[in-house]
């Protein structure tokens, strides 16, 4: 499961984060790298979510798909995410 998010729809205050090109390119590069280990781009065992496709619901759905496919202890699973990080204060620490 390869995920790349470079277009942050709900982050208007982060204008510098709009339309990052790196995550989409990172997913393509990861597809190429995974070919060495037998993963085929666009094959039945590989899914990609890029930008608007990578919603919370679609990521959860694809993780469920992946869990249903990986049923043997010898199965190899790759979950890759490329995007921009952020931070938020941990308000739970205020309660301590």
C-alpha positions in Angstrom: 0.0 0.0 0.0 1.7 3.2 -1.2 0.3 6.6 -0.1 1.5 10.0 -1.3 -0.1 13.2 -0.1 1.1 16.5 -1.5 -2.1 18.5 -1.8 -3.5 19.4 1.6 -7.1 20.5 0.9 -7.9 21.4 4.5 -4.8 23.3 5.3 -5.3 26.8 3.8 -3.1 28.3 6.5 -0.2 26.2 5.1 0.1 27.8 1.7 3.6 26.4 1.3 2.2 22.9 1.7 -0.2 23.2 -1.2 0.7 21.0 -4.2 3.9 19.4 -3.0 5.3 17.4 -5.9 7.6 15.2 -3.9 5.0 12.7 -2.5 3.6 11.8 -5.9 7.2 11.3 -7.2 8.1 9.3 -4.0 5.3 6.8 -4.7 6.5 6.3 -8.3 10.1 5.8 -7.0 8.9 3.3 -4.4 7.0 1.4 -7.1 10.3 1.1 -9.0 12.2 0.1 -5.9 9.7 -2.6 -5.0 10.0 -4.3 -8.4 13.3 -5.7 -7.2 11.4 -7.7 -4.7 8.7 -8.9 -7.1 6.0 -6.3 -6.4 4.5 -5.3 -9.7 3.2 -1.8 -10.3 -0.5 -1.9 -11.0 -0.6 -5.6 -10.1 -3.3 -7.2 -8.1 -1.2 -7.0 -4.9 -0.3 -3.4 -5.0 -2.5 -0.4 -4.3 -1.7 3.3 -4.4 -3.5 6.4 -3.0 -2.3 9.8 -4.1 -3.5 13.2 -3.0 -7.4 13.4 -3.1 -7.6 9.6 -3.2 -5.9 9.3 0.2 -8.8 10.1 2.4 -9.2 8.7 5.9 -12.0 6.4 4.7 -10.0 5.2 1.7 -6.8 4.6 3.7 -8.8 2.5 6.2 -10.5 0.6 3.4 -7.1 -0.2 1.8 -5.6 -1.3 5.2 -8.5 -3.7 5.6 -8.0 -4.9 2.0 -4.3 -5.4 2.8 -5.1 -7.3 6.1 -7.4 -9.6 4.2 -4.7 -10.4 1.6 -1.9 -11.0 4.0 -3.0 -14.2 5.6 0.2 -16.3 5.7 3.2 -15.8 8.0 5.4 -15.7 4.9 3.5 -12.8 3.3 5.4 -9.6 2.9 3.5 -6.3 3.5 4.8 -2.9 2.6 3.0 0.2 3.9 4.6 3.4 2.6 3.5 7.0 3.3 5.0 10.2 1.8 3.7 13.6 2.8 4.4 16.6 4.9 4.4 16.3 8.7 3.0 18.7 11.2 2.8 19.1 14.9 0.3 20.0 17.6 0.7 20.6 21.3 0.0 17.5 23.4 -2.9 18.9 25.6 -3.0 15.6 27.5 0.2 16.6 29.3 -1.7 19.6 30.7 -3.9 17.2 32.7 -0.9 15.6 34.5 
